[in-house]
């Protein structure tokens, strides 16, 4: 294809098009060559105005009238039309999808229309109307303009599948969303789900599930209502309340769940001393320590080698500044009296802080450390 388009030179042979040898200087020959990119015609680094200007340059068309039609149809506040210049509408796109943001578009509305489109349902209805009356016809027109000169016919069908109240994108095809409209159905309240990432893992402890769900929902739906430093302080205060509940909770409620596998492969000795093989999985380390301590406490009958267990972080060596972290596992509902003391700081870090910080980082909000302290600059 690149050779036909004269983007690269051929090493040998020749290319004939419509009976004529391909010549990059032949303008008449170029007119009968069509090249359709696989990517959809929205580019994430272009603003609305730049996007329109870009397509206008293809076809020598004046889209000023169309822009004005949009302004009049949806009552945009013309005093804020620098939005066209500064805000991209496409978050990202691939071969068959484009993810578009409408948040700033609502900010451009006049006070009268902001009042009219306040609720989630009203905003979704506006977006549906906008797509039906402007976006879909415009996309169809662009496709027709591209195919018709090349003796082709567009069979593209554009469909607005979902509308989300908010999204957090970690990277392409890895994001969480608050779904409020899905293929013709309105949802009573946002449904949070992840694509390409697990918001809450199967190993996540019971209480930590509640904490992560509450804090991530807050990030999605409340973070845009205040500036980042103000929100960081608010977020930190709210997380501090959860931290107190975490530290006061029973060990069972903050222990992770996991299945045991290949015990004999990794455990060398679990009786008079604990010896583990290289690259021993956390699950096996955890239950091997349980079995070793059960042996030492004359409770051999409680030892376990398969199935599901709960486990938590403990300190097994080092000093106060550089503790060596290990794991202790136990059958669910059977935490023994001789169980080692839990390292709640590390447990808090692994089950709550680290999952939250991956979202704070991409949102450019100050991350928190395990002690729940944010380092905020004054200037």
HUPECOR-V86120 format. One record per pair of residues at least 4 apart in sequence whose C-alpha atoms are under 6 Angstrom apart, sorted by the first residue. I is the first residue (numbers start at 0). J is the second residue. D is the distance in whole Angstrom. If there is no record, write none. Layout:
[[I,J,D] [I,J,D]]
This chain:
[[1,6,5] [1,7,6] [2,6,6] [2,7,5] [5,23,6] [14,20,6] [14,21,6] [15,19,5] [15,20,4] [15,21,6] [33,149,6] [37,94,6] [38,93,6] [38,94,5] [39,94,6] [43,89,5] [43,90,6] [43,91,5] [45,49,6] [45,50,6] [45,87,6] [46,50,6] [46,86,6] [46,87,4] [47,83,5] [48,83,5] [49,53,6] [51,55,6] [55,59,6] [55,60,5] [68,72,6] [70,74,6] [70,75,5] [75,107,6] [75,108,5] [76,107,5] [76,108,5] [76,109,5] [79,107,6] [82,86,6] [88,99,5] [88,100,5] [89,98,6] [89,99,4] [90,98,5] [90,99,6] [91,98,6] [92,96,6] [92,97,4] [108,112,6] [108,113,6] [116,121,5] [116,122,5] [128,132,6] [129,133,6] [130,134,4] [130,135,6] [131,135,6] [133,137,6] [143,147,6] [146,151,5] [146,152,6] [147,151,5] [160,181,6] [160,182,5] [161,180,5] [161,181,5] [162,179,6] [162,180,5] [163,177,5] [163,178,4] [163,179,5] [164,177,5] [165,176,6] [165,177,5] [165,219,6] [166,175,6] [166,176,4] [167,174,6] [167,175,5] [168,174,4] [169,173,6] [169,174,6] [172,195,6] [173,194,5] [173,195,4] [173,196,6] [174,193,6] [174,194,5] [175,192,6] [175,193,4] [176,191,6] [176,192,6] [177,189,5] [177,190,5] [177,191,4] [178,189,5] [178,190,5] [179,186,5] [179,189,5] [180,184,6] [180,185,5] [180,186,6] [202,255,5] [202,256,5] [202,257,6] [203,255,5] [204,253,5] [204,254,5] [204,255,5] [205,252,5] [206,252,6] [207,211,6] [211,215,6] [217,221,5] [218,222,5] [225,230,6] [227,231,6] [230,234,6] [244,248,6] [254,309,6] [254,310,5] [254,311,5] [255,309,5] [255,310,5] [256,308,6] [256,309,4] [257,307,6] [257,308,6] [258,306,6] [258,307,4] [259,282,6] [259,305,5] [259,306,6] [262,283,6] [265,275,6] [265,276,5] [265,279,6] [266,275,5] [267,274,5] [267,275,5] [268,273,5] [268,274,5] [269,273,5] [269,291,5] [270,291,5] [270,294,6] [281,285,6] [283,287,6] [285,326,5] [285,327,4] [285,328,4] [286,328,5] [288,327,6] [289,293,6] [289,328,6] [290,302,5] [293,298,5] [293,299,6] [294,298,6] [294,299,5] [308,329,6] [308,330,5] [308,331,6] [309,328,5] [309,329,6] [309,331,6] [310,327,5] [310,328,4] [311,326,6] [311,327,6] [312,325,6] [312,326,5] [312,341,6] [312,342,6] [312,346,6] [313,324,6] [313,325,5] [313,326,6] [313,341,5] [313,342,5] [314,323,6] [314,324,5] [314,325,6] [315,323,6] [315,324,6] [315,325,6] [316,322,6] [316,323,5] [317,321,6] [317,322,4] [317,323,5] [318,322,5] [329,334,6] [343,347,6] [347,351,6] [348,352,5] [348,353,6] [348,369,5] [349,353,6] [356,360,6] [356,366,6] [359,364,5] [359,366,6] [367,371,6] [367,372,6] [367,373,5] [368,372,6]]
